[in-house]
Amino acid sequence: MNKVILMGRLTRDPEVRYSAGENSTAVARYTLAVDRRFRRDGSDQTADFIGCVAFGRSAEFAEKYLHQGTKICVTGRIQTGSYTNREGQKVYTTDVVVEDQEFAESKAASSGGGGGMAYQPQQTQAAYANPEPGKASPADGFMNIPDGIDEELPFN
């Protein structure tokens, strides 16, 4: 099975071209910066840069809606290939052929610069302001544990 799922940000706007011929097809190429879970020893690089290619309607979608910095989720398959460049050297390629792409954050979150939810102090304060132990807090849906029952808990 050849299946890839990636989440990352576009490093630049997609490059879109149309194939020649009577039934021209859109072809979009873009690179995703995908964060690594762990840093390799001695390496400062915290992301991998993965080339993606989309065809047809997916390419037209990329041209219209995807821009540098947009966080997206891509599913597809890995495709390898090779060609000989102008200097006569053989060049090997690896791309993700996009089968599906979708936004991974809201437009407001991406334009806010934080990359996540905006800080909302009233919600944060409400989550800690539940004066009655044992009652569910409306902000987070969890019950506060009363003081002094550490021995009665089944885990530590």
C-alpha positions as protocol buffer text, in pm:
chain_id: "A"
residue {
  index: 1
  type: MET
  ca { x: 0 y: 0 z: 0 }
}
residue {
  index: 2
  type: ASN
  ca { x: 132 y: 343 z: -94 }
}
residue {
  index: 3
  type: LYS
  ca { x: -44 y: 604 z: 123 }
}
residue {
  index: 4
  type: VAL
  ca { x: 92 y: 932 z: 259 }
}
residue {
  index: 5
  type: ILE
  ca { x: -68 y: 1176 z: 502 }
}
residue {
  index: 6
  type: LEU
  ca { x: 107 y: 1509 z: 560 }
}
residue {
  index: 7
  type: MET
  ca { x: 27 y: 1827 z: 749 }
}
residue {
  index: 8
  type: GLY
  ca { x: 236 y: 2134 z: 695 }
}
residue {
  index: 9
  type: ARG
  ca { x: 264 y: 2486 z: 559 }
}
residue {
  index: 10
  type: LEU
  ca { x: 329 y: 2590 z: 201 }
}
residue {
  index: 11
  type: THR
  ca { x: 676 y: 2735 z: 158 }
}
residue {
  index: 12
  type: ARG
  ca { x: 559 y: 2952 z: -134 }
}
residue {
  index: 13
  type: ASP
  ca { x: 258 y: 2993 z: -363 }
}
residue {
  index: 14
  type: PRO
  ca { x: 187 y: 2688 z: -582 }
}
residue {
  index: 15
  type: GLU
  ca { x: 339 y: 2690 z: -930 }
}
residue {
  index: 16
  type: VAL
  ca { x: 60 y: 2602 z: -1174 }
}
residue {
  index: 17
  type: ARG
  ca { x: 102 y: 2507 z: -1539 }
}
residue {
  index: 18
  type: TYR
  ca { x: -138 y: 2368 z: -1795 }
}
residue {
  index: 19
  type: SER
  ca { x: -56 y: 2074 z: -2019 }
}
residue {
  index: 20
  type: ALA
  ca { x: -53 y: 2129 z: -2393 }
}
residue {
  index: 21
  type: GLY
  ca { x: -318 y: 1988 z: -2619 }
}
residue {
  index: 22
  type: GLU
  ca { x: -689 y: 1995 z: -2672 }
}
residue {
  index: 23
  type: ASN
  ca { x: -778 y: 1872 z: -2322 }
}
residue {
  index: 24
  type: SER
  ca { x: -532 y: 2075 z: -2116 }
}
residue {
  index: 25
  type: THR
  ca { x: -495 y: 1968 z: -1754 }
}
residue {
  index: 26
  type: ALA
  ca { x: -378 y: 2186 z: -1467 }
}
residue {
  index: 27
  type: VAL
  ca { x: -64 y: 2070 z: -1284 }
}
residue {
  index: 28
  type: ALA
  ca { x: 23 y: 2238 z: -952 }
}
residue {
  index: 29
  type: ARG
  ca { x: 354 y: 2193 z: -773 }
}
residue {
  index: 30
  type: TYR
  ca { x: 423 y: 2311 z: -420 }
}
residue {
  index: 31
  type: THR
  ca { x: 645 y: 2230 z: -126 }
}
residue {
  index: 32
  type: LEU
  ca { x: 517 y: 2158 z: 225 }
}
residue {
  index: 33
  type: ALA
  ca { x: 725 y: 2230 z: 533 }
}
residue {
  index: 34
  type: VAL
  ca { x: 632 y: 1946 z: 769 }
}
residue {
  index: 35
  type: ASP
  ca { x: 748 y: 1971 z: 1130 }
}
residue {
  index: 36
  type: ARG
  ca { x: 954 y: 1683 z: 1264 }
}
residue {
  index: 37
  type: ARG
  ca { x: 853 y: 1519 z: 1589 }
}
residue {
  index: 38
  type: PHE
  ca { x: 1210 y: 1480 z: 1707 }
}
residue {
  index: 39
  type: ARG
  ca { x: 1530 y: 1666 z: 1627 }
}
residue {
  index: 40
  type: ARG
  ca { x: 1815 y: 1459 z: 1487 }
}
residue {
  index: 41
  type: ASP
  ca { x: 2145 y: 1468 z: 1674 }
}
residue {
  index: 42
  type: GLY
  ca { x: 2353 y: 1766 z: 1568 }
}
residue {
  index: 43
  type: SER
  ca { x: 2087 y: 1900 z: 1331 }
}
residue {
  index: 44
  type: ASP
  ca { x: 1916 y: 2236 z: 1365 }
}
residue {
  index: 45
  type: GLN
  ca { x: 1657 y: 2145 z: 1100 }
}
residue {
  index: 46
  type: THR
  ca { x: 1314 y: 2099 z: 1257 }
}
residue {
  index: 47
  type: ALA
  ca { x: 1113 y: 2046 z: 937 }
}
residue {
  index: 48
  type: ASP
  ca { x: 1122 y: 1838 z: 622 }
}
residue {
  index: 49
  type: PHE
  ca { x: 1045 y: 2001 z: 288 }
}
residue {
  index: 50
  type: ILE
  ca { x: 833 y: 1768 z: 79 }
}
residue {
  index: 51
  type: GLY
  ca { x: 747 y: 1825 z: -286 }
}
residue {
  index: 52
  type: CYS
  ca { x: 383 y: 1774 z: -382 }
}
residue {
  index: 53
  type: VAL
  ca { x: 213 y: 1766 z: -722 }
}
residue {
  index: 54
  type: ALA
  ca { x: -162 y: 1794 z: -785 }
}
residue {
  index: 55
  type: PHE
  ca { x: -349 y: 1739 z: -1112 }
}
residue {
  index: 56
  type: GLY
  ca { x: -681 y: 1854 z: -1256 }
}
residue {
  index: 57
  type: ARG
  ca { x: -936 y: 1999 z: -1015 }
}
residue {
  index: 58
  type: SER
  ca { x: -699 y: 1961 z: -721 }
}
residue {
  index: 59
  type: ALA
  ca { x: -445 y: 2174 z: -906 }
}
residue {
  index: 60
  type: GLU
  ca { x: -707 y: 2437 z: -985 }
}
residue {
  index: 61
  type: PHE
  ca { x: -808 y: 2440 z: -616 }
}
residue {
  index: 62
  type: ALA
  ca { x: -443 y: 2491 z: -518 }
}
residue {
  index: 63
  type: GLU
  ca { x: -406 y: 2776 z: -766 }
}
residue {
  index: 64
  type: LYS
  ca { x: -713 y: 2954 z: -637 }
}
residue {
  index: 65
  type: TYR
  ca { x: -701 y: 2899 z: -259 }
}
residue {
  index: 66
  type: LEU
  ca { x: -352 y: 2797 z: -145 }
}
residue {
  index: 67
  type: HIS
  ca { x: -85 y: 3054 z: -70 }
}
residue {
  index: 68
  type: GLN
  ca { x: 250 y: 3072 z: 106 }
}
residue {
  index: 69
  type: GLY
  ca { x: 211 y: 2996 z: 477 }
}
residue {
  index: 70
  type: THR
  ca { x: -126 y: 2820 z: 446 }
}
residue {
  index: 71
  type: LYS
  ca { x: -148 y: 2514 z: 670 }
}
residue {
  index: 72
  type: ILE
  ca { x: -298 y: 2218 z: 487 }
}
residue {
  index: 73
  type: CYS
  ca { x: -345 y: 1845 z: 524 }
}
residue {
  index: 74
  type: VAL
  ca { x: -260 y: 1634 z: 218 }
}
residue {
  index: 75
  type: THR
  ca { x: -327 y: 1270 z: 144 }
}
residue {
  index: 76
  type: GLY
  ca { x: -174 y: 1099 z: -154 }
}
residue {
  index: 77
  type: ARG
  ca { x: 91 y: 855 z: -270 }
}
residue {
  index: 78
  type: ILE
  ca { x: 467 y: 867 z: -317 }
}
residue {
  index: 79
  type: GLN
  ca { x: 590 y: 857 z: -674 }
}
residue {
  index: 80
  type: THR
  ca { x: 954 y: 828 z: -775 }
}
residue {
  index: 81
  type: GLY
  ca { x: 1104 y: 904 z: -1111 }
}
residue {
  index: 82
  type: SER
  ca { x: 1418 y: 1012 z: -1291 }
}
residue {
  index: 83
  type: TYR
  ca { x: 1532 y: 1223 z: -1583 }
}
residue {
  index: 84
  type: THR
  ca { x: 1855 y: 1335 z: -1744 }
}
residue {
  index: 85
  type: ASN
  ca { x: 1932 y: 1704 z: -1704 }
}
residue {
  index: 86
  type: ARG
  ca { x: 2104 y: 1934 z: -1956 }
}
residue {
  index: 87
  type: GLU
  ca { x: 2448 y: 1844 z: -1824 }
}
residue {
  index: 88
  type: GLY
  ca { x: 2377 y: 1476 z: -1893 }
}
residue {
  index: 89
  type: GLN
  ca { x: 2345 y: 1379 z: -1528 }
}
residue {
  index: 90
  type: LYS
  ca { x: 2067 y: 1147 z: -1411 }
}
residue {
  index: 91
  type: VAL
  ca { x: 1843 y: 1317 z: -1153 }
}
residue {
  index: 92
  type: TYR
  ca { x: 1615 y: 1114 z: -925 }
}
residue {
  index: 93
  type: THR
  ca { x: 1289 y: 1264 z: -800 }
}
residue {
  index: 94
  type: THR
  ca { x: 1043 y: 1181 z: -522 }
}
residue {
  index: 95
  type: ASP
  ca { x: 707 y: 1358 z: -505 }
}
residue {
  index: 96
  type: VAL
  ca { x: 377 y: 1314 z: -327 }
}
residue {
  index: 97
  type: VAL
  ca { x: 97 y: 1289 z: -581 }
}
residue {
  index: 98
  type: VAL
  ca { x: -194 y: 1466 z: -412 }
}
residue {
  index: 99
  type: GLU
  ca { x: -522 y: 1277 z: -398 }
}
residue {
  index: 100
  type: ASP
  ca { x: -690 y: 1505 z: -144 }
}
residue {
  index: 101
  type: GLN
  ca { x: -599 y: 1838 z: 18 }
}
residue {
  index: 102
  type: GLU
  ca { x: -781 y: 2041 z: 278 }
}
residue {
  index: 103
  type: PHE
  ca { x: -725 y: 2335 z: 508 }
}
residue {
  index: 104
  type: ALA
  ca { x: -581 y: 2246 z: 849 }
}
residue {
  index: 105
  type: GLU
  ca { x: -670 y: 2572 z: 1024 }
}
residue {
  index: 106
  type: SER
  ca { x: -922 y: 2850 z: 994 }
}
residue {
  index: 107
  type: LYS
  ca { x: -854 y: 3160 z: 791 }
}
residue {
  index: 108
  type: ALA
  ca { x: -864 y: 3370 z: 1110 }
}
residue {
  index: 109
  type: ALA
  ca { x: -601 y: 3151 z: 1279 }
}
residue {
  index: 110
  type: SER
  ca { x: -367 y: 3166 z: 980 }
}
residue {
  index: 111
  type: SER
  ca { x: -393 y: 3545 z: 947 }
}
residue {
  index: 112
  type: GLY
  ca { x: -352 y: 3596 z: 1323 }
}
residue {
  index: 113
  type: GLY
  ca { x: 11 y: 3488 z: 1306 }
}
residue {
  index: 114
  type: GLY
  ca { x: -19 y: 3263 z: 1611 }
}
residue {
  index: 115
  type: GLY
  ca { x: -84 y: 2946 z: 1416 }
}
residue {
  index: 116
  type: GLY
  ca { x: -353 y: 2844 z: 1662 }
}
residue {
  index: 117
  type: MET
  ca { x: -640 y: 2970 z: 1867 }
}
residue {
  index: 118
  type: ALA
  ca { x: -637 y: 3332 z: 1972 }
}
residue {
  index: 119
  type: TYR
  ca { x: -587 y: 3405 z: 2344 }
}
residue {
  index: 120
  type: GLN
  ca { x: -919 y: 3464 z: 2516 }
}
residue {
  index: 121
  type: PRO
  ca { x: -864 y: 3568 z: 2878 }
}
residue {
  index: 122
  type: GLN
  ca { x: -1230 y: 3544 z: 2983 }
}
residue {
  index: 123
  type: GLN
  ca { x: -1250 y: 3177 z: 2886 }
}
residue {
  index: 124
  type: THR
  ca { x: -918 y: 3101 z: 3055 }
}
residue {
  index: 125
  type: GLN
  ca { x: -1022 y: 3269 z: 3377 }
}
residue {
  index: 126
  type: ALA
  ca { x: -1362 y: 3093 z: 3378 }
}
residue {
  index: 127
  type: ALA
  ca { x: -1192 y: 2755 z: 3356 }
}
residue {
  index: 128
  type: TYR
  ca { x: -1015 y: 2812 z: 3690 }
}
residue {
  index: 129
  type: ALA
  ca { x: -1287 y: 3009 z: 3869 }
}
residue {
  index: 130
  type: ASN
  ca { x: -1510 y: 2719 z: 3976 }
}
residue {
  index: 131
  type: PRO
  ca { x: -1549 y: 2766 z: 4353 }
}
residue {
  index: 132
  type: GLU
  ca { x: -1740 y: 2441 z: 4418 }
}
residue {
  index: 133
  type: PRO
  ca { x: -1523 y: 2128 z: 4425 }
}
residue {
  index: 134
  type: GLY
  ca { x: -1690 y: 1819 z: 4277 }
}
residue {
  index: 135
  type: LYS
  ca { x: -1900 y: 2019 z: 4030 }
}
residue {
  index: 136
  type: ALA
  ca { x: -1825 y: 2031 z: 3661 }
}
residue {
  index: 137
  type: SER
  ca { x: -1675 y: 2354 z: 3536 }
}
residue {
  index: 138
  type: PRO
  ca { x: -1879 y: 2485 z: 3241 }
}
residue {
  index: 139
  type: ALA
  ca { x: -1568 y: 2605 z: 3058 }
}
residue {
  index: 140
  type: ASP
  ca { x: -1378 y: 2277 z: 3034 }
}
residue {
  index: 141
  type: GLY
  ca { x: -1630 y: 2005 z: 3125 }
}
residue {
  index: 142
  type: PHE
  ca { x: -1405 y: 1844 z: 3391 }
}
residue {
  index: 143
  type: MET
  ca { x: -1483 y: 1794 z: 3757 }
}
residue {
  index: 144
  type: ASN
  ca { x: -1252 y: 1949 z: 4016 }
}
residue {
  index: 145
  type: ILE
  ca { x: -1104 y: 1700 z: 4264 }
}
residue {
  index: 146
  type: PRO
  ca { x: -1146 y: 1806 z: 4628 }
}
residue {
  index: 147
  type: ASP
  ca { x: -837 y: 1839 z: 4848 }
}
residue {
  index: 148
  type: GLY
  ca { x: -737 y: 1555 z: 5082 }
}
residue {
  index: 149
  type: ILE
  ca { x: -858 y: 1247 z: 4890 }
}
residue {
  index: 150
  type: ASP
  ca { x: -522 y: 1143 z: 4745 }
}
residue {
  index: 151
  type: GLU
  ca { x: -531 y: 803 z: 4922 }
}
residue {
  index: 152
  type: GLU
  ca { x: -871 y: 719 z: 4773 }
}
residue {
  index: 153
  type: LEU
  ca { x: -765 y: 765 z: 4410 }
}
residue {
  index: 154
  type: PRO
  ca { x: -692 y: 437 z: 4224 }
}
residue {
  index: 155
  type: PHE
  ca { x: -382 y: 586 z: 4060 }
}
residue {
  index: 156
  type: ASN
  ca { x: -92 y: 816 z: 4150 }
}
